[in-house]
Amino acid sequence: MTTDDLARLIAQYRAGLDAEMVLLRQLAQVADRQHAVTQDGDFAVFHDAADERDRLMNGLVTIEAGLRDIRQQLTEHHQQASKMPGFDHVVALHREAAALVNNILTTDRDSLSSLADAELARRSAVAGIERGETTLAAYRRVLTPPVASATLVDRRG
C-alpha cells in the first residue's frame, strides 16, 4: 500500500470518527436526559428521547459500516500507518469514542436501575390497591344484606 493510500485512509477514518463523535456526544446528552426523566417519572419525555436515540443510533451504525473496511486496512498496515502524520490523532479519537461509549453505557445502566425501581414501586402500589379492593368487596358483602332475605318478603306479600 502506498503512502498516499495510507494518508487517504487515515483522513477518511478521521472524518468518520469525527462524525461518530458528534453523534456520540448527542447520544450522551440523550442518555443523560433519559436518566433524568427516569428520576422524575416523566415517561412521555423518555419515549421522545428514545425516538431521538434510535435516529442517532441509525446514524452511528451507518457511519460504522463505512469505517469497517477502512479500519481493517489500517489494521493490516498498522506498522506503516503508525508512522504517518495524523495516525496518533486518529488513535486518540478512537480512544475518546470508546470512553464516551462507556460513559453512555454507565448512564444507561443507571437509567435501567431507576426504571426497575420504579417498576417495583408500581407493582407494590398495584398490590396495595388490589388488597384494598378485596377488603372493600368483603366489607360490602357484610353491609349489603343477601338477596335471599328479600324473597321471604315477596312470598308473604
C-alpha positions, 0 to 999 in steps of 0.5 A: 500500500502506498503512502498516499493510500495510507494518508487517504485512509487515515483522513477518511477514518478521521472524518468518520470518527469525527462524525461518530463523535458528534453523534456520540456526544448527542447520544450522551446528552440523550442518555443523560436526559433519559436518566433524568426523566427516569428520576422524575417519572416523566415517561412521555419525555423518555419515549421522545428521547428514545425516538431521538436515540434510535435516529442517532443510533441509525446514524452511528451504525451507518457511519460504522459500516463505512469505517469497517473496511477502512479500519481493517486496512489500517489494521493490516498496515498498522506498522506503516500507518503508525508512522504517518502524520495524523495516525496518533490523532486518529488513535486518540479519537478512537480512544475518546469514542470508546470512553464516551461509549462507556460513559453512555453505557454507565448512564444507561445502566443507571437509567435501567436501575431507576426504571426497575425501581420504579417498576417495583414501586408500581407493582407494590402500589398495584398490590396495595390497591388490589388488597384494598379492593378485596377488603372493600368487596368483603366489607360490602358483602357484610353491609349489603344484606343477601338477596335471599332475605328479600324473597321471604318478603315477596312470598308473604306479600 
